[in-house]
Amino acid sequence: MHHAVLERWSRGSSPLHSLDPRLKTAALVIFLVLVAATPARSVAPFTAYAAMVLIGLAAARLPVAQALLRAGAVLPFSGMFALLVWLGGDHSRALALVGRSYISASAVLLLVSTTPLPALLRALEWFHVPGLLVTIAQFLYRYLFVLSEQAQHMRLAAACRAGNGARAIRFQAAAGALSVLFARSYEHANGIHRAMLSRGFAPDAEPLPQSGGGAPSREGAPLVEIENLRYRYDDGTQALDGISFQLHPGECVALLGANGSGKTTFALHLNGLLRGEGRVTVCGLPLDRHHLAEVRRKVGIVFQDSDEQLFMPTVLEDAAYGPSNMGLDAAEARARALAALEQVGMAHAAAKAPYHLSSGEKRRVAIAGVLAMNPEILVLDEPTTYLDPPGQGDLYRLLRSLPQAKLLITHDTQFARALATRAVFFRAGRVEADGPVESVLAQFDWASHFE
């Protein structure tokens, strides 16, 4: 199910599109209960259910063949279970399992294809579905997009290298691709969860403080103080090996070094997404479980992949996600989000779905989602990735206008020269140099070479 297709279908003008989402949601629940309760050997009811779905697709003016094909995405999964039942000798139940799953998937597809996601979520809330379940439904919907996007990219890559190999080779490639698909999707979903945590998602915790609690303001003191930070990954890799670092108000520091040198691992320690050995203090607050929520309000991280950071149905809702976790009411969270979007020049896109934006626009919205929480420190991981030259120029001007202290993790030496007041060079989990940008670049001959 490609999200652009569903989004386009959900904006149709058929009589089914105009029905109250609450009515459609209630009808779907009743329909699914009937499908689940029907005995396996009752052919006539299953035929009637299939006919009802076909009539619904036609009434919605959707391309029936395409819709049924997309609903078939559930068949490989239900088919595996059905095969086990079939091998157990219960053929009727196996066929019914496949039929139930396909009919149910088609009915759900009909609902999401005739109801924009924000309206669907409001309908669930109207039925007093617990907020946690609504959130889970929303992120399952987003995860389907992740799965679809990864599958589409892999299919295109395979088509570029297509050939007429033996069937066994093609089967082996398909099996390998399936395992890689789920591994990539899990990694992407994990990135989304990490972005949620960085903006205050903590179901069992108190709301984030709305203004600086904890340590009093210390004029002239470092915003970040790190002493002897060490971190080892589960596979034994020593990612950080005794890092000491300070960031002062108003500074913009470029973190340079080869891939795998520890830059991103270091940044993820600044708001507790990773926890190593050593001392980390942010705005005078020790990074421990008692101060974690406040530290995450003070340190805003803009991740390398904007698609991992933009997970809400609309741009406005995404920018309001952090303020909502701070305990602000809906009106105040919306006002904060609109102000942040205005600040980055994206207020005009407030009602758009994030995945309809360009790479540069996604980057701006990701920054707005962080700015809406009023952080004191901005951390940007490879901020120029996927941006064309005009987009890089727009980002440069935006970052120059922001008063927060900044950490730039980048390979773009021109961008570092333009923005940073200081550079830190990482090598094998250690800080090898800390000083003026030009001096550090020259010391390690850190520039593009084509000869």
C-alpha positions as CSV (number, residue, x, y, z in Angstrom):
1,M,0.0,0.0,0.0
2,H,1.9,3.0,-1.1
3,H,1.0,6.0,1.0
4,A,0.6,8.4,-1.9
5,V,-2.0,6.1,-3.5
6,L,-4.0,5.8,-0.3
7,E,-3.8,9.5,0.4
8,R,-5.1,10.3,-3.1
9,W,-7.9,7.7,-2.8
10,S,-9.0,9.0,0.6
11,R,-9.5,12.5,-0.9
12,G,-12.2,11.3,-3.3
13,S,-15.7,12.7,-3.7
14,S,-17.9,9.6,-3.8
15,P,-21.0,9.2,-1.5
16,L,-19.0,6.8,0.6
17,H,-16.2,9.4,1.1
18,S,-18.8,11.8,2.4
19,L,-20.2,9.5,5.1
20,D,-19.4,10.3,8.7
21,P,-16.1,8.5,9.6
22,R,-17.7,7.3,12.9
23,L,-20.5,5.5,11.0
24,K,-17.9,3.9,8.6
25,T,-15.7,2.8,11.6
26,A,-18.7,1.3,13.4
27,A,-19.8,-0.5,10.3
28,L,-16.3,-1.9,9.7
29,V,-16.1,-3.3,13.3
30,I,-19.5,-5.0,12.9
31,F,-18.4,-6.4,9.5
32,L,-15.1,-7.8,10.9
33,V,-16.9,-9.4,13.8
34,L,-19.3,-11.1,11.4
35,V,-16.5,-12.4,9.2
36,A,-14.6,-13.7,12.3
37,A,-17.7,-15.4,13.7
38,T,-18.8,-17.2,10.5
39,P,-18.2,-20.9,10.6
40,A,-15.4,-22.2,8.3
41,R,-17.7,-24.3,6.1
42,S,-20.3,-21.6,5.5
43,V,-19.7,-20.7,1.9
44,A,-22.7,-18.5,1.3
45,P,-21.9,-15.9,4.0
46,F,-18.3,-15.5,2.8
47,T,-19.6,-15.0,-0.8
48,A,-21.9,-12.3,0.5
49,Y,-19.1,-10.6,2.4
50,A,-16.9,-10.5,-0.7
51,A,-19.8,-9.1,-2.7
52,M,-20.3,-6.4,-0.1
53,V,-16.7,-5.4,-0.3
54,L,-16.8,-5.2,-4.1
55,I,-20.0,-3.1,-4.0
56,G,-18.3,-0.8,-1.5
57,L,-15.2,-0.4,-3.7
58,A,-17.4,0.4,-6.7
59,A,-19.5,2.9,-4.7
60,A,-16.3,4.6,-3.6
61,R,-15.2,4.9,-7.3
62,L,-11.9,3.2,-6.5
63,P,-10.0,1.1,-9.1
64,V,-11.3,-2.2,-8.0
65,A,-8.5,-4.4,-9.5
66,Q,-5.8,-2.2,-7.9
67,A,-7.5,-2.2,-4.6
68,L,-7.9,-5.9,-4.5
69,L,-4.3,-6.4,-5.5
70,R,-3.2,-4.1,-2.7
71,A,-5.3,-6.0,-0.2
72,G,-3.5,-9.1,-1.3
73,A,-0.5,-8.0,0.6
74,V,-1.9,-9.9,3.6
75,L,-1.9,-13.2,1.8
76,P,1.7,-14.2,2.2
77,F,1.3,-13.9,6.0
78,S,-2.1,-15.6,6.3
79,G,-1.0,-18.1,3.8
80,M,1.8,-19.4,6.0
81,F,-0.6,-20.0,8.8
82,A,-3.2,-21.5,6.5
83,L,-0.5,-23.9,5.1
84,L,0.2,-25.3,8.6
85,V,-3.6,-25.8,9.2
86,W,-3.9,-27.5,5.8
87,L,-1.0,-29.8,6.5
88,G,-2.8,-30.7,9.8
89,G,-5.7,-32.0,7.8
90,D,-8.3,-29.3,8.3
91,H,-8.7,-28.1,4.7
92,S,-11.9,-26.1,5.3
93,R,-10.4,-24.1,8.1
94,A,-7.3,-23.4,6.1
95,L,-9.3,-22.0,3.2
96,A,-11.5,-20.0,5.6
97,L,-8.4,-18.5,7.2
98,V,-7.2,-17.2,3.8
99,G,-10.7,-16.0,2.9
100,R,-11.2,-14.2,6.2
101,S,-7.9,-12.5,6.1
102,Y,-8.3,-11.3,2.5
103,I,-11.9,-10.1,3.0
104,S,-11.0,-8.3,6.2
105,A,-8.0,-6.7,4.6
106,S,-10.1,-5.5,1.7
107,A,-12.7,-4.0,4.1
108,V,-10.0,-2.2,6.1
109,L,-8.5,-0.9,2.8
110,L,-11.9,0.4,1.8
111,L,-12.2,2.3,5.1
112,V,-8.7,3.9,4.9
113,S,-9.2,4.6,1.2
114,T,-12.3,6.7,1.8
115,T,-11.3,8.4,5.1
116,P,-8.3,10.6,5.6
117,L,-6.2,9.4,8.5
118,P,-6.8,12.5,10.8
119,A,-10.6,12.0,10.4
120,L,-10.2,8.3,11.1
121,L,-8.2,8.9,14.3
122,R,-10.8,11.5,15.5
123,A,-13.5,8.8,15.0
124,L,-11.6,6.4,17.1
125,E,-11.2,9.0,19.9
126,W,-15.0,9.7,19.6
127,F,-15.6,6.0,20.4
128,H,-13.5,6.5,23.5
129,V,-10.8,4.2,22.3
130,P,-7.9,4.5,24.8
131,G,-5.4,7.0,23.7
132,L,-2.6,4.5,23.7
133,L,-4.5,2.3,21.3
134,V,-5.1,5.2,19.0
135,T,-1.4,6.0,19.0
136,I,-0.5,2.4,18.3
137,A,-3.0,2.4,15.4
138,Q,-1.4,5.5,14.0
139,F,2.1,4.1,14.2
140,L,1.0,0.8,12.7
141,Y,-0.3,2.8,9.8
142,R,3.0,4.6,9.5
143,Y,4.9,1.3,9.8
144,L,2.9,0.0,6.8
145,F,4.2,3.0,4.8
146,V,7.8,2.2,5.9
147,L,7.3,-1.4,4.8
148,S,5.8,-0.3,1.5
149,E,8.6,2.2,0.8
150,Q,11.3,-0.3,1.5
151,A,9.7,-2.9,-0.7
152,Q,9.3,-0.4,-3.5
153,H,12.9,0.6,-3.4
154,M,14.1,-3.0,-3.4
155,R,11.7,-3.9,-6.3
156,L,13.1,-1.0,-8.4
157,A,16.7,-2.1,-7.5
158,A,15.9,-5.7,-8.5
159,A,14.4,-4.5,-11.8
160,C,17.5,-2.6,-12.7
161,R,19.5,-5.8,-12.4
162,A,16.9,-8.1,-13.8
163,G,17.8,-11.2,-15.8
164,N,16.6,-14.6,-16.9
165,G,18.3,-16.6,-14.2
166,A,17.2,-20.1,-13.1
167,R,14.1,-20.4,-11.0
168,A,16.1,-21.6,-8.0
169,I,18.3,-18.5,-8.1
170,R,15.2,-16.2,-8.4
171,F,13.6,-17.9,-5.5
172,Q,16.7,-17.6,-3.4
173,A,16.9,-13.9,-4.3
174,A,13.3,-13.4,-3.3
175,A,13.7,-15.1,0.0
176,G,16.8,-13.0,0.8
177,A,15.0,-9.8,-0.2
178,L,12.2,-10.6,2.1
179,S,14.5,-11.0,5.1
180,V,16.4,-7.8,4.2
181,L,13.0,-6.0,3.8
182,F,12.0,-6.8,7.4
183,A,15.5,-6.0,8.7
184,R,15.5,-2.6,7.0
185,S,11.9,-1.9,8.1
186,Y,12.7,-2.8,11.7
187,E,15.7,-0.4,11.6
188,H,13.6,2.4,10.1
189,A,10.8,1.8,12.7
190,N,13.5,1.9,15.5
191,G,14.6,5.2,14.1
192,I,11.1,6.6,14.4
193,H,10.8,5.3,17.9
194,R,14.1,7.1,18.8
195,A,12.8,10.3,17.3
196,M,9.7,10.0,19.4
197,L,11.7,9.5,22.6
198,S,13.8,12.6,21.7
199,R,10.7,14.7,21.7
200,G,9.3,13.5,25.0
201,F,7.5,10.3,24.3
202,A,7.4,8.4,27.6
203,P,4.0,6.7,28.2
204,D,4.8,6.0,31.9
205,A,6.4,9.3,32.8
206,E,5.2,12.7,33.9
207,P,4.8,15.3,31.1
208,L,8.0,17.2,30.2
209,P,8.5,20.4,32.2
210,Q,7.3,23.5,30.3
211,S,10.1,25.7,31.5
212,G,13.5,25.2,32.9
213,G,13.2,23.4,36.2
214,G,16.2,22.0,37.9
215,A,19.5,23.9,37.8
216,P,19.4,27.7,37.8
217,S,20.8,29.7,34.9
218,R,24.6,29.9,35.1
219,E,25.9,32.9,33.1
220,G,29.0,32.0,31.2
221,A,29.0,28.3,32.2
222,P,29.1,25.6,29.5
223,L,25.7,24.3,28.2
224,V,27.2,20.8,27.8
225,E,30.0,19.3,29.9
226,I,31.2,15.8,29.2
227,E,34.0,14.0,31.0
228,N,35.6,10.7,30.0
229,L,32.6,9.3,28.1
230,R,32.9,5.7,27.1
231,Y,30.4,3.5,25.2
232,R,30.6,0.0,23.9
233,Y,28.0,-1.6,21.6
234,D,26.6,-5.0,22.2
235,D,28.8,-6.5,19.5
236,G,31.9,-5.4,21.4
237,T,32.6,-2.3,19.3
238,Q,34.2,0.5,21.4
239,A,32.3,3.4,19.9
240,L,33.4,6.1,22.4
241,D,36.7,5.8,24.3
242,G,37.2,8.6,26.8
243,I,35.5,11.6,25.2
244,S,35.7,15.0,27.0
245,F,33.9,18.0,25.5
246,Q,32.3,21.3,26.3
247,L,29.7,23.4,24.4
248,H,29.2,27.1,25.3
249,P,26.2,29.4,24.6
250,G,26.1,30.7,21.1
251,E,28.7,28.3,19.7
252,C,28.2,26.3,16.6
253,V,30.6,23.3,16.6
254,A,31.2,21.0,13.7
255,L,31.8,17.4,14.5
256,L,34.1,15.9,11.9
257,G,35.6,12.5,11.2
258,A,35.2,9.4,9.2
259,N,32.1,7.2,9.2
260,G,32.1,5.0,12.3
261,S,34.4,7.4,14.3
262,G,31.7,7.9,17.0
263,K,30.1,11.2,16.1
264,T,26.5,10.1,16.0
265,T,26.9,7.8,19.0
266,F,28.3,10.8,20.9
267,A,25.3,13.0,19.9
268,L,22.8,10.4,21.0
269,H,24.3,10.6,24.5
270,L,23.4,14.3,24.8
271,N,19.7,13.6,25.6
272,G,20.0,10.1,26.9
273,L,19.0,8.0,23.8
274,L,22.2,6.1,24.6
275,R,23.8,5.8,28.1
276,G,27.5,5.1,28.5
277,E,30.1,5.5,31.3
278,G,31.3,8.9,32.3
279,R,29.8,12.2,33.3
280,V,27.3,14.1,31.1
281,T,25.9,17.4,32.3
282,V,23.4,19.5,30.2
283,C,22.6,23.1,31.3
284,G,23.8,22.2,34.8
285,L,21.7,19.1,35.0
286,P,23.3,15.6,35.4
287,L,22.0,13.2,32.8
288,D,20.2,10.7,35.0
289,R,16.7,9.3,35.1
290,H,15.6,12.1,37.4
291,H,16.5,14.8,34.9
292,L,16.1,12.9,31.6
293,A,12.8,14.6,30.6
294,E,14.1,18.1,31.2
295,V,17.3,17.4,29.4
296,R,15.4,16.1,26.4
297,R,13.5,19.4,26.4
298,K,16.8,21.3,26.3
299,V,18.5,19.3,23.6
300,G,16.7,19.1,20.2
301,I,18.1,16.5,17.8
302,V,17.4,16.7,14.1
303,F,18.2,13.2,12.7
304,Q,19.9,12.5,9.4
305,D,16.8,10.8,7.9
306,S,13.9,13.3,8.1
307,D,11.4,10.5,7.2
308,E,12.3,8.9,10.6
309,Q,11.5,12.1,12.4
310,L,8.2,13.0,10.7
311,F,5.6,10.4,11.8
312,M,2.4,12.3,12.4
313,P,-0.4,12.5,9.8
314,T,0.0,16.3,9.1
315,V,2.9,18.8,9.3
316,L,1.1,20.7,12.0
317,E,0.4,17.7,14.2
318,D,4.0,16.6,13.8
319,A,5.3,20.0,14.9
320,A,2.9,19.9,17.9
321,Y,4.0,16.5,19.0
322,G,6.8,17.7,21.3
323,P,4.7,20.5,22.9
324,S,1.9,18.0,23.6
325,N,4.4,15.8,25.4
326,M,5.3,18.8,27.5
327,G,1.8,18.8,29.0
328,L,0.5,21.8,27.0
329,D,-3.2,21.7,26.0
330,A,-4.1,21.2,22.4
331,A,-4.6,25.0,21.6
332,E,-1.2,26.0,23.1
333,A,0.6,23.1,21.5
334,R,-0.9,24.1,18.1
335,A,0.1,27.7,18.7
336,R,3.7,26.7,19.5
337,A,3.7,24.4,16.4
338,L,2.4,27.2,14.1
339,A,5.0,29.6,15.5
340,A,7.8,27.2,14.8
341,L,6.6,26.4,11.3
342,E,6.4,30.1,10.6
343,Q,9.9,30.5,11.9
344,V,11.2,27.9,9.4
345,G,9.0,29.2,6.5
346,M,6.7,26.1,6.4
347,A,3.4,27.5,7.9
348,H,1.8,27.2,4.4
349,A,2.3,23.4,4.6
350,A,0.6,22.9,8.0
351,A,-2.2,20.8,6.6
352,K,-0.1,18.7,4.3
353,A,1.1,15.1,4.9
354,P,4.8,15.2,5.6
355,Y,5.6,12.5,3.0
356,H,4.3,14.9,0.3
357,L,7.1,17.4,0.9
358,S,10.5,17.7,-0.8
359,S,13.7,16.8,1.0
360,G,14.4,20.4,1.9
361,E,10.9,21.0,3.2
362,K,11.0,17.8,5.3
363,R,14.3,19.1,6.8
364,R,12.6,22.4,7.7
365,V,9.6,20.7,9.3
366,A,11.9,18.4,11.3
367,I,13.7,21.4,12.6
368,A,10.3,23.1,13.4
369,G,9.2,20.0,15.4
370,V,12.4,20.5,17.6
371,L,12.1,24.3,17.8
372,A,8.5,24.0,19.1
373,M,9.9,22.6,22.3
374,N,12.1,25.7,22.8
375,P,15.4,23.9,23.2
376,E,18.7,25.5,24.2
377,I,20.8,23.3,22.1
378,L,20.3,22.0,18.5
379,V,22.1,18.9,17.3
380,L,21.9,18.3,13.5
381,D,23.1,15.0,12.0
382,E,24.3,15.4,8.4
383,P,21.8,18.3,7.8
384,T,22.7,18.7,4.1
385,T,22.0,15.1,3.2
386,Y,19.6,14.8,0.2
387,L,19.6,18.6,-0.3
388,D,20.3,20.3,-3.6
389,P,22.4,23.5,-3.6
390,P,19.4,25.9,-3.2
391,G,18.1,23.8,-0.4
392,Q,21.5,23.9,1.3
393,G,21.6,27.7,1.0
394,D,18.1,27.9,2.5
395,L,19.2,25.7,5.4
396,Y,22.3,27.7,6.0
397,R,20.3,30.9,6.2
398,L,17.8,29.3,8.6
399,L,20.5,28.0,10.9
400,R,22.3,31.3,10.9
401,S,19.1,33.0,12.1
402,L,18.6,30.6,15.1
403,P,20.0,31.7,18.5
404,Q,20.5,28.2,19.9
405,A,24.0,26.7,20.4
406,K,24.5,24.1,17.7
407,L,26.3,20.9,17.0
408,L,26.7,19.9,13.3
409,I,27.7,16.4,12.5
410,T,28.8,16.7,8.9
411,H,31.1,15.6,6.1
412,D,30.3,18.8,4.2
413,T,33.4,20.9,4.8
414,Q,32.0,24.0,3.0
415,F,28.9,23.9,5.2
416,A,31.1,23.6,8.3
417,R,33.3,26.5,7.2
418,A,30.2,28.7,6.7
419,L,28.5,28.0,10.0
420,A,30.8,26.6,12.6
421,T,32.8,28.7,15.0
422,R,34.8,25.6,16.1
423,A,35.5,22.0,14.9
424,V,36.1,18.8,16.8
425,F,37.7,15.8,15.0
426,F,36.7,12.3,16.0
427,R,38.8,9.2,15.3
428,A,38.1,5.7,16.6
429,G,35.9,7.0,19.4
430,R,38.4,9.6,20.6
431,V,38.7,13.4,20.1
432,E,41.8,13.9,18.1
433,A,41.6,17.7,17.7
434,D,39.5,20.6,18.9
435,G,40.0,24.1,17.5
436,P,39.3,26.6,14.7
437,V,37.6,25.0,11.7
438,E,40.3,25.8,9.2
439,S,43.0,24.6,11.5
440,V,41.3,21.3,12.1
441,L,40.6,20.8,8.4
442,A,44.2,21.5,7.5
443,Q,45.6,19.3,10.3
444,F,43.8,16.2,8.9
445,D,43.7,17.3,5.3
446,W,39.9,16.9,5.6
447,A,38.6,18.0,2.2
448,S,37.4,16.5,-1.0
449,H,40.1,15.0,-3.2
450,F,39.6,13.9,-6.8
451,E,43.1,13.3,-7.9
